Amino acid sequence: MTDLIPDTAPNSPFASETALKRLKKRHAAERRFKRYGQLAIALALAALLIVTISIATQASSALTRHEISFDLTLDRAIIAPQGAGETAEITSNISGFNTLIQTNLRETFPITQTDSIRRRELYSLVTRLAVLPMAQTVAKTPNLIGTRQTFTAALSDDLDLYLKGGLTDRRTITAGEAGRLSLTEDGTYTLTDAGVDAFPNLRAAIDQMRAETPSAIIRLGDTWYSLNALSGAAMQLTYLAGNAPRLGEQKNQPIKAVVHAQSEINRTITDRQIAWTLILQEQGRIDRRWNTSLIFNADSTYPELAGAAAAIIGSILTMVVTALFALPIGVLAAVYLEEFAPKNRLTAIIEVNINNLAAVPSIIFGLLGAAVFINVFGMPRSIPLVGGMVLALLVLPTIIIASRAALSSVPPSIRTAALGIGASKTQTVFHHVVPLAAPGILTGAIIAMARALGETAPLLLIGMVAFINQVPSHPSDEATVLPVLIYKWFSGAERAWEPMTAMVIILLLVFLVIMNLTAVILRRRFEKRW
Amino acid sequence: MTDTANTFIASKIECRNVDVFYADKQAIFDVSFNIPDRSVTALIGPSGCGKSTFLRCLNRMNDTIDIARVEGTIMMDGADINASAVDAVLLRSRVGMVFQKPNPFPKSIYDNVAYGARIHGLAATKPALDEIVETSLRRAGLWAEVKDRLTAPGTSLSGGQQQRLCIARAIAIGPEVILMDEPCSALDPIATAKIEELIDELRQRFCIVMVTHSMQQAARVSQRTAFFNEGRLIEIGDTETIFTNPHDQQTQDYITGRFG
């Protein structure tokens, strides 16, 4: 546009000096405003992208988990010692199945009977309760007893995380060529470099870790050692696992090394456990599978077994209760206030208070719920019924405000039309005004419910933070909800909770997106124009 | 002033000393006149003169405004419509109303017309309801245009058709009086002509009271004309007399276009 201005006649009123100046200024202001808007949107999008990507990358490792397979002979004397073979007996016989697994592990990695510390180290490859699915399978089909079957059990969470590349920084290198391996007096081994250059690769790798306490495990043939010290052209090793050390000349066979950023005492898994896991993996006994337990299991103290099922069902039950209480009360209150109530001082006070209630911090509603529902009415803690009622109180003001806005946006001409042909006030409201306001009311209600779905604080106060290891089936069963589960898992000590927390956050976001989409679709579908 | 002319026509509605207040502000001052049956009475006057307010007294639509208060007596067929025993809803089923802007319900054409009959229980069976809908649409001169699309939404019609639909909706409940509040002000000349033609037909059956801004329209369709100014009834008489030989100077000035 500005290019055109010099073309107009100089004496034209559109080309006067002051007019042009003003025009330039106005254009600049308009451009500036546009920039601000674009900048704000770009910032918002960037924030959204960063959050989504960071959560998604965290969560991705929780999608799968590592499982160890076991070939087990289901000895009746061990898994059904009472002999009856009843379902309940087999399912509760956790130690029987653990015995089978532990025996199997001991066969794979022979340990002297007296070494109880070493045994415990080995057994913690699989947590105690990981045999539960196995027990349930056997209980369902008792004729498996006595046969030889292949089962899988979840690998302990820290080792699982290690295999996924987490837990500690590491670097796998070839340390050099093996010279001579000899046994020293204190039971450790000395390995020399085949050349004279004293393992430069290994030294470089350890230096590159830039860690305070680097450590390494060494593999020679099918034997794993941990590195005690590097002295000159020789390394001091302790035998970890695998084939028995073969002493003497090693004929230049390559030495593999895994350098870790942390020493053994600074992490939750030992060098030996890492070696065992790597050996099992090499034997093809460790598989990476979809982590279905995250969806289908209830909570557990072991991350590899814990799932969000109790929280998912708890959230759904809580939302149902909230909707049952908040929707009818909120909508009817809004209809009364908007259409029937006289406009006087009392209704003005009520209106101000509803608006104030909508801004009250949610934790206050939790206190109210704890004081009234639990202390006065003596209802049990931690149940979706109470949680739903507290959340219903929380969203009531929002639903009333949204519904009133929807009702007041129905054009008055519809009201006068109905009244004009002799419809009563109630008929006018329920035949014409409410149906026309319904999409708006529903949208407001769903968005309010979505807010309730993400609420944590009020539910903490009424005890829905309890540890729930059974999926609730009824609004008066103890339960927890997704945001509380996020809070709880996030404060868990083990590193494995982190990706799982991220996964539950994604789950919650999916729920929220579904609810908001429903709101949009309902609005599009039922909105009438006039 | 009181209405002395044309007392020989049977009066449907008699208004005596009607005052209307909005809170403390008086909008109508001491209006008294008779409205004859089976004819069109036009209320004319400048904007804000109270003619719409007065019209809304006749079916007690002012009841829906909290601050409005009506005093004086309005008799319909000899009964006071403001008496506490009279239900406003029932009154409105006898006094239909058509508004300035066409306001069909966002429902089908059929449902728009059938709604009033349904809530007043005028049709026991579906065929009876169908008949009411057809008759009303025929009387409103809309049947030929919509008979093949009765399920289409009422809002899909053109402005003039929508207004005729509103008239059909009003006559479907079998009223005796039809109030029209500037029924053509939102319509184009062709649609206006159709509505005027329709009004002329409807006066064979109904007592029609119409507010209009157009003096030509009042002259064309009404038999009696009442001129309002500043909340007072200035003059009422046969339309021909009002437009050709008004008694009052204000009426004279208004119809010759000196103010308003």
Chai-1 contact restraints between the chains, C-beta under 6 A:
chainA,res_idxA,chainB,res_idxB,connection_type,confidence,min_distance_angstrom,max_distance_angstrom,comment,restraint_id
A,S413,B,N103,contact,1.0,0.0,6.0,A-B,restraint_1
A,A417,B,N103,contact,1.0,0.0,6.0,A-B,restraint_2
A,G420,B,M97,contact,1.0,0.0,6.0,A-B,restraint_3
A,I421,B,G116,contact,1.0,0.0,6.0,A-B,restraint_4
A,I421,B,I173,contact,1.0,0.0,6.0,A-B,restraint_5
A,G422,B,V89,contact,1.0,0.0,6.0,A-B,restraint_6
A,G422,B,R92,contact,1.0,0.0,6.0,A-B,restraint_7
A,G422,B,S93,contact,1.0,0.0,6.0,A-B,restraint_8
A,A423,B,I119,contact,1.0,0.0,6.0,A-B,restraint_9
A,S424,B,V89,contact,1.0,0.0,6.0,A-B,restraint_10
A,Q427,B,I119,contact,1.0,0.0,6.0,A-B,restraint_11
A,K528,B,P106,contact,1.0,0.0,6.0,A-B,restraint_12
A,W530,B,P106,contact,1.0,0.0,6.0,A-B,restraint_13
A,W530,B,T155,contact,1.0,0.0,6.0,A-B,restraint_14
